[in-house]
């Protein structure tokens, strides 16, 4: 064993010696101190209970005495002039240490207490007011501290009632010193008992501690030899205390086990040092190879990451292409639907134009018929005009005839009066016929004028309808050409739609392949990351193993050096 180890052992022993106490002192402390504390606590409780019990007895005695005095005086007229007649009753219990007194309002009338001059004391504490505190006085009350002539008393007050009115108070008192002396006596008795018990227990503890100390010294000797590295067998010893006897046996077993263990440790520590050196060399080699793998995996991870990024970009572009193809497909479908609608609309318009052309022809025929009818009407109106001229001529001739008849009637005189009347009527009829003919002539001229204008309008309408027929014919030809072009466009749109469907199928396949490639790339990238992480963890663990091997090697060396301390 080296000097350094011996020095450390001596320092440890010095520290232990400074820290420990005597076993005898500990045993005495454990056995006596709780006993002393228990005696003190029990004595305090006993004194408190004794004092409380004595005070309760005093209160009960004073209550009885005050009640008897109150009953003796109730219903009597007590005043300053007749209180002396109660002196004998007040002194009746004086030989038993009981004092009594009669207290009138604002004064003490008489008491059994005498001062140092042997005069009856007339001043006793009573702070109650007979009027204000009548309810409390009627109940009676106990006072634990009443000072009379500088001496402390226990006191009890009871009312004296006459004619249902409190006229005085009966007082019963007892010296506090009587209770204090009994309490002191109880304390002295408890103290003496406690001291005797403590002395007895201390003696018993000292006797018991000797055997315990002897056994402890045996154990201390064995442990001290073990602390010096001496693992050789020691002399046997026994103790009367079961636990200490077990401790001595355990120390012997510990010495034997340590002897076997240290012997094995010396052998194992050498082998452990050799094995640890080999493991350290292997971990160093493994760490280098793992770092090379990590570098390669990092490069592969970067390549996988770039590939994943490119695949992601392709996927994004394919999604955009998918969107465009879907838009084109939707547009082609809408265009196809619009083309069908346009074909149907064109056919319907062509049919409508054909109907319009037929209707226009009917309109031209109708206008021509109307024009012919208007011309015939104009011719009929011309004939009516000629007839009106004939009527006017007849009307003029009739008017001349009427004038001539009137002249002849005038010549005939009385005989021609009737003829004159007829001539007047004929003249009037002629005038009316002339007016009617003139009206017919005016109407006929107006009709001829309107008819001429209608003929012009009918001719214009016929011309316009003719032009419209020509335009409709041209439009019909254009619609025929447009229908042919639309049919060709529809066929081409069908081809585009079919090719768009094929393109959409190819697009779906490409998207599936790109997504599969993207998933594979992401899985490879994740796998590479996981492998790199695992390799990094392996490298870290290998380095930890190497560090631990170095520590274990150092511990093995320390263990070998420490085992040299023990002598087997």
Secondary structure, DSSP 8 states (H G I E B T S, - for coil): --HHHHHHHHHHHHHHHHH---HHHHHHIIIIIHHHHHHHHHHHHHHHHHHHHHHHHHHHHHHHHHHHHHHHHTTS---TTTGGGGHHHHTTTGGGT-EEEEEETTEEEEES-B-TTS-B---------TTTTHHHHHH-EEEEEEEETTEEEEEEEEEEEETTEEEEEEEEEEEHHHHHHHHHHHHHHHHHHHHHHHHHHHHHHHHHHHHHHHHHHHHHHHHHHHHTTB-S-------SSHHHHHHHHHHHHHHHHHHHHHHHHHHHHHHHHHHHHHHHHHHHHHHHHHHHHHHHHHHHHHHHHHHHHHHHHHHHHHHHHHHHHHHHHHHHHHHHHHHHHHHHHHHHHHHHHHHHHHHHHHHHHHHHHHHHHHHHHHHHHHHHHHHHHHHHHHHHHHHHHHHHHHHHHHHHTTTTHHHHHHHHHHHHHHHHHHHHHHHHHHHHHHHHHHHHHHHHHHHHHHHHHHHHHHHHHHHHHHHHHHHHHHHHHHHHHHHHHHHHHHHHHHHHHHHHHHHHHHHHHHHHHHHHHHHHHHHHHHHHHHHHHHHHHHHHHHHHHHHHHHHTTSB-
